[in-house]
Amino acid sequence: MIRFRLKELIAEKEFQEGRRITLEEISKATGIHRTTLSKVSNQKGYNTTTEVLDKLCEYFQVSLGQLAEHIKVKSQGDA
């Protein structure tokens, strides 16, 4: 499963800039709808587009690997 690190990136940017950053602010800066940002941030396994990923990488000035990570999901047969 792919896990997006949007919450962590927001927290890092807030710390660096010493201010609160909202999804609304990110939405205005990137053109990504706030609802989409909320789903990327909160919904497990959310499926999004490469365009959204590209815009988020640009906004946070990170690589795709810093925005998303692959998490191995244990199957029912795994112990």
DSSP file (Angstrom, degrees, kcal/mol; ACC not computed):
  #  RESIDUE AA STRUCTURE BP1 BP2  ACC     N-H-->O    O-->H-N    N-H-->O    O-->H-N    TCO  KAPPA ALPHA  PHI   PSI    X-CA   Y-CA   Z-CA
    1    1 A M              0   0    0      0, 0.0    70,-3.6     0, 0.0     2,-0.5   0.000 360.0 360.0 360.0 144.7    0.0    0.0    0.0
    2    2 A I  E     -A   70   0A   0     68,-0.2    43,-0.5    44,-0.1     2,-0.5  -0.807 360.0-162.6 -93.0 130.3    1.2    3.5   -0.7
    3    3 A R  E     -A   69   0A   0     66,-3.2    66,-2.4    -2,-0.5     2,-0.4  -0.962  10.5-141.4-115.8 128.3    1.1    5.9    2.3
    4    4 A F  E     -A   68   0A   0     -2,-0.5     3,-0.3    36,-0.3    64,-0.3  -0.710   0.9-152.8 -89.1 138.6    1.3    9.6    1.7
    5    5 A R     >  +     0   0    0     62,-3.5     4,-2.4    -2,-0.4     5,-0.2  -0.120  53.1 127.7 -99.9  34.0    3.3   11.7    4.2
    6    6 A L  H  > S+     0   0    0     34,-0.3     4,-2.5     1,-0.2     5,-0.2   0.908  71.0  51.0 -61.5 -44.4    1.3   14.9    3.7
    7    7 A K  H  > S+     0   0    0     -3,-0.3     4,-2.4    34,-0.2    -1,-0.2   0.913 111.8  47.9 -60.3 -42.3    0.7   15.4    7.4
    8    8 A E  H  > S+     0   0    0      2,-0.2     4,-2.4     1,-0.2    -1,-0.2   0.902 111.5  49.8 -65.1 -41.1    4.4   15.1    8.2
    9    9 A L  H  X S+     0   0    0     -4,-2.4     4,-2.3     2,-0.2    -2,-0.2   0.885 110.5  50.0 -66.4 -38.2    5.4   17.4    5.4
   10   10 A I  H  X S+     0   0    0     -4,-2.5     4,-2.7    -5,-0.2    -2,-0.2   0.939 111.0  49.5 -63.2 -46.1    2.9   20.0    6.6
   11   11 A A  H  X S+     0   0    0     -4,-2.4     4,-2.2     1,-0.2    -2,-0.2   0.898 111.5  49.1 -60.5 -41.5    4.2   19.7   10.1
   12   12 A E  H  X S+     0   0    0     -4,-2.4     4,-2.6     2,-0.2    -1,-0.2   0.919 112.5  47.3 -63.8 -43.9    7.8   20.1    8.9
   13   13 A K  H  X S+     0   0    0     -4,-2.3     4,-2.5     2,-0.2     6,-0.2   0.891 110.6  52.4 -66.3 -39.3    6.9   23.2    6.9
   14   14 A E  H  X>S+     0   0    0     -4,-2.7     4,-1.5     2,-0.2     5,-1.4   0.920 111.6  46.8 -60.7 -43.8    5.0   24.7    9.8
   15   15 A F  H  <5S+     0   0    0     -4,-2.2    -2,-0.2     2,-0.2    -1,-0.2   0.926 113.5  47.8 -64.1 -46.0    8.0   24.2   12.0
   16   16 A Q  H  <5S+     0   0    0     -4,-2.6    -2,-0.2     1,-0.2    -1,-0.2   0.885 121.0  36.2 -62.8 -39.9   10.5   25.7    9.5
   17   17 A E  H  <5S-     0   0    0     -4,-2.5    -1,-0.2     2,-0.2    -2,-0.2   0.568 102.2-130.0 -93.7  -9.6    8.3   28.7    8.8
   18   18 A G  T  <5S+     0   0    0     -4,-1.5     2,-0.3     1,-0.2    -3,-0.2   0.844  73.2  89.6  65.8  35.0    7.0   29.2   12.4
   19   19 A R  S   <S-     0   0    0     -5,-1.4     2,-0.3    -6,-0.2    -1,-0.2  -0.973  82.0 -90.6-154.2 164.9    3.4   29.4   11.4
   20   20 A R        -     0   0    0     -2,-0.3     2,-0.5    -3,-0.1    -9,-0.1  -0.605  33.1-158.5 -81.5 139.1    0.3   27.3   10.8
   21   21 A I        -     0   0    0     -2,-0.3     2,-0.2   -11,-0.1    -7,-0.1  -0.982   9.5-158.9-120.9 124.3   -0.3   26.0    7.3
   22   22 A T     >  -     0   0    0     -2,-0.5     4,-2.0     1,-0.1     5,-0.2  -0.581  30.3-118.5-100.1 161.5   -3.8   25.0    6.3
   23   23 A L  H  > S+     0   0    0      1,-0.2     4,-2.7     2,-0.2     5,-0.1   0.841 117.2  59.5 -63.0 -32.4   -5.1   22.7    3.5
   24   24 A E  H  > S+     0   0    0      2,-0.2     4,-2.3     1,-0.2    -1,-0.2   0.905 104.8  48.4 -62.5 -41.9   -6.8   25.8    2.2
   25   25 A E  H  > S+     0   0    0      2,-0.2     4,-2.0     1,-0.2    -2,-0.2   0.918 113.0  47.0 -64.2 -44.0   -3.5   27.6    1.8
   26   26 A I  H  X S+     0   0    0     -4,-2.0     4,-2.1     1,-0.2     6,-0.4   0.896 110.5  54.3 -64.0 -39.9   -1.9   24.5    0.0
   27   27 A S  H  X S+     0   0    0     -4,-2.7     4,-2.7     1,-0.2     5,-0.3   0.924 109.7  46.1 -59.3 -46.8   -5.0   24.3   -2.2
   28   28 A K  H  < S+     0   0    0     -4,-2.3    -1,-0.2     1,-0.2    -2,-0.2   0.877 115.1  47.2 -65.1 -37.6   -4.7   27.9   -3.3
   29   29 A A  H  < S+     0   0    0     -4,-2.0    -1,-0.2    -5,-0.2    -2,-0.2   0.801 125.3  28.0 -74.9 -29.2   -0.9   27.6   -3.9
   30   30 A T  H  < S-     0   0    0     -4,-2.1    -2,-0.2     2,-0.2    -3,-0.2   0.669  95.9-123.8-107.4 -21.3   -1.2   24.3   -5.9
   31   31 A G     <  +     0   0    0     -4,-2.7     2,-0.4     1,-0.3    -3,-0.1   0.538  65.7 137.3  82.8   6.6   -4.6   24.4   -7.5
   32   32 A I        -     0   0    0     -6,-0.4    -1,-0.3    -5,-0.3    -2,-0.2  -0.753  62.8-108.8 -87.3 130.2   -5.4   21.0   -5.8
   33   33 A H     >  -     0   0    0     -2,-0.4     4,-2.1     1,-0.1     3,-0.3  -0.272  20.9-125.2 -59.1 141.5   -9.0   21.0   -4.4
   34   34 A R  H  > S+     0   0    0      1,-0.2     4,-2.3     2,-0.2     5,-0.2   0.848 110.6  56.4 -57.6 -36.9   -9.1   21.0   -0.6
   35   35 A T  H  > S+     0   0    0      2,-0.2     4,-2.2     1,-0.2    -1,-0.2   0.902 106.3  50.0 -63.0 -41.3  -11.2   17.9   -0.5
   36   36 A T  H  > S+     0   0    0     -3,-0.3     4,-2.7     2,-0.2     5,-0.2   0.921 110.0  50.6 -62.3 -44.1   -8.5   16.0   -2.5
   37   37 A L  H  X S+     0   0    0     -4,-2.1     4,-2.2     1,-0.2    -2,-0.2   0.900 109.7  51.0 -60.4 -40.8   -5.8   17.2   -0.1
   38   38 A S  H  X S+     0   0    0     -4,-2.3     4,-2.3     2,-0.2     5,-0.3   0.903 111.2  47.6 -63.5 -41.8   -7.9   16.0    2.8
   39   39 A K  H  X S+     0   0    0     -4,-2.2     4,-2.4     2,-0.2     7,-0.2   0.911 111.8  49.2 -67.0 -42.4   -8.3   12.6    1.2
   40   40 A V  H  < S+     0   0    0     -4,-2.7   -36,-0.3     1,-0.2   -34,-0.3   0.898 116.8  44.3 -61.0 -39.6   -4.6   12.3    0.4
   41   41 A S  H  < S+     0   0    0     -4,-2.2   -34,-0.2    -5,-0.2    -2,-0.2   0.850 130.3  17.9 -73.7 -36.5   -3.8   13.3    4.0
   42   42 A N  H  < S+     0   0    0     -4,-2.3     2,-0.6    -5,-0.2    -3,-0.2   0.702  97.6  88.9-114.7 -24.6   -6.4   11.1    5.8
   43   43 A Q  S >< S-     0   0    0     -4,-2.4     3,-1.6    -5,-0.3     2,-0.1  -0.704  72.1-127.1 -91.9 120.1   -7.7    8.3    3.7
   44   44 A K  T 3  S+     0   0    0     -2,-0.6   -41,-0.1     1,-0.3    -2,-0.1  -0.392  91.7   3.6 -61.4 130.3   -5.7    5.0    3.8
   45   45 A G  T 3  S+     0   0    0    -43,-0.5    -1,-0.3     1,-0.2   -42,-0.1   0.732  85.6 178.9  68.9  22.8   -4.8    3.8    0.3
   46   46 A Y    <   -     0   0    0     -3,-1.6     2,-0.6    -7,-0.2    -1,-0.2  -0.344  22.4-137.5 -61.2 136.6   -6.2    6.9   -1.5
   47   47 A N        +     0   0    0     -2,-0.0     2,-0.2     0, 0.0    -1,-0.1  -0.868  34.0 163.7 -99.9 118.7   -5.7    6.8   -5.2
   48   48 A T        -     0   0    0     -2,-0.6     2,-0.2    -8,-0.0   -12,-0.0  -0.680  34.4 -93.2-127.5-178.8   -4.7   10.1   -6.8
   49   49 A T     >  -     0   0    0     -2,-0.2     4,-1.9     1,-0.1     5,-0.1  -0.546  25.4-119.6 -97.6 161.3   -3.1   11.3  -10.0
   50   50 A T  H  > S+     0   0    0      1,-0.2     4,-2.7     2,-0.2     5,-0.2   0.805 114.5  61.7 -66.3 -28.4    0.5   11.9  -11.0
   51   51 A E  H  > S+     0   0    0      2,-0.2     4,-2.2     1,-0.2    -1,-0.2   0.919 104.8  46.3 -63.0 -43.6   -0.5   15.6  -11.5
   52   52 A V  H  > S+     0   0    0      2,-0.2     4,-2.3     1,-0.2    -2,-0.2   0.926 113.2  49.4 -63.7 -45.1   -1.5   15.9   -7.9
   53   53 A L  H  X S+     0   0    0     -4,-1.9     4,-2.5     1,-0.2    -2,-0.2   0.914 110.6  50.6 -60.9 -43.1    1.7   14.2   -6.7
   54   54 A D  H  X S+     0   0    0     -4,-2.7     4,-2.3     1,-0.2    -1,-0.2   0.918 110.4  48.9 -61.1 -45.3    3.8   16.5   -9.0
   55   55 A K  H  X S+     0   0    0     -4,-2.2     4,-2.5     1,-0.2    -1,-0.2   0.885 112.1  48.7 -64.1 -39.2    2.1   19.6   -7.6
   56   56 A L  H  X S+     0   0    0     -4,-2.3     4,-2.5     2,-0.2     5,-0.2   0.899 110.0  51.3 -68.4 -40.0    2.7   18.5   -4.0
   57   57 A C  H  X>S+     0   0    0     -4,-2.5     5,-1.8    -5,-0.2     4,-1.1   0.916 112.6  47.0 -60.9 -42.5    6.3   17.7   -4.7
   58   58 A E  H  <5S+     0   0    0     -4,-2.3     3,-0.2     3,-0.2    -2,-0.2   0.930 112.3  49.5 -63.8 -46.2    6.8   21.2   -6.2
   59   59 A Y  H  <5S+     0   0    0     -4,-2.5    -2,-0.2     1,-0.2    -1,-0.2   0.923 120.9  33.8 -61.1 -46.4    5.0   22.9   -3.3
   60   60 A F  H  <5S-     0   0    0     -4,-2.5    -1,-0.2    -5,-0.1    -2,-0.2   0.527 104.0-128.4 -88.6  -5.8    7.0   21.1   -0.6
   61   61 A Q  T  <5 +     0   0    0     -4,-1.1     2,-0.3    -3,-0.2    -3,-0.2   0.944  65.3 126.7  56.3  51.3   10.2   21.0   -2.7
   62   62 A V      < -     0   0    0     -5,-1.8    -1,-0.2    -6,-0.2     2,-0.1  -0.852  61.9-105.3-131.1 166.0   10.6   17.2   -2.1
   63   63 A S    >>  -     0   0    0     -2,-0.3     4,-1.1    -3,-0.1     3,-1.0  -0.444  38.4-105.3 -84.1 166.0   11.1   14.1   -4.2
   64   64 A L  H >> S+     0   0    0      1,-0.3     4,-2.5     2,-0.2     3,-0.5   0.873 121.8  59.2 -58.9 -37.5    8.3   11.7   -4.7
   65   65 A G  H 34 S+     0   0    0      1,-0.2    -1,-0.3     2,-0.2    -3,-0.0   0.738 104.7  49.8 -64.9 -22.9   10.0    9.3   -2.3
   66   66 A Q  H <4 S+     0   0    0     -3,-1.0    -1,-0.2     1,-0.1    -2,-0.2   0.690 113.7  45.7 -86.2 -20.2    9.7   11.9    0.4
   67   67 A L  H << S+     0   0    0     -4,-1.1   -62,-3.5    -3,-0.5     2,-0.3   0.811 122.8  22.7 -88.4 -35.3    6.0   12.5   -0.3
   68   68 A A  E  <  -A    4   0A   0     -4,-2.5     2,-0.3   -64,-0.3   -64,-0.2  -0.950  62.0-169.4-135.8 151.5    4.9    8.8   -0.5
   69   69 A E  E     -A    3   0A   0    -66,-2.4   -66,-3.2    -2,-0.3     2,-0.5  -0.989  25.5-118.0-140.6 151.2    6.2    5.5    0.8
   70   70 A H  E     -A    2   0A   0     -2,-0.3     2,-0.5   -68,-0.2   -68,-0.2  -0.775  26.3-164.9 -90.1 126.9    5.4    1.9    0.2
   71   71 A I        -     0   0    0    -70,-3.6     2,-0.4    -2,-0.5    -2,-0.0  -0.955  20.3-127.9-112.0 124.9    4.1    0.0    3.2
   72   72 A K        -     0   0    0     -2,-0.5     2,-0.5     1,-0.0   -70,-0.0  -0.580  22.2-149.0 -72.8 127.2    4.1   -3.8    3.0
   73   73 A V        -     0   0    0     -2,-0.4     2,-0.3     1,-0.0    -1,-0.0  -0.859  14.8-125.0 -99.8 126.5    0.6   -5.0    4.0
   74   74 A K        -     0   0    0     -2,-0.5     2,-0.1     2,-0.1    -1,-0.0  -0.513  23.0-138.7 -70.2 131.6    0.5   -8.4    5.7
   75   75 A S    >   -     0   0    0     -2,-0.3     3,-1.3     1,-0.1    -1,-0.0  -0.414  29.5-101.0 -82.1 168.2   -1.8  -10.8    3.9
   76   76 A Q  T 3  S+     0   0    0      1,-0.3    -1,-0.1    -2,-0.1    -2,-0.1   0.787 123.2  55.9 -61.2 -27.5   -4.0  -13.1    6.0
   77   77 A G  T 3  S+     0   0    0      2,-0.0    -1,-0.3     0, 0.0     2,-0.1   0.674  88.0  95.5 -79.8 -18.1   -1.6  -16.0    5.4
   78   78 A D    <         0   0    0     -3,-1.3    -4,-0.0     1,-0.1     0, 0.0  -0.471 360.0 360.0 -74.3 144.4    1.4  -14.0    6.9
   79   79 A A              0   0    0     -2,-0.1    -1,-0.1     0, 0.0    -3,-0.1   0.439 360.0 360.0 -95.9 360.0    2.2  -14.6   10.5
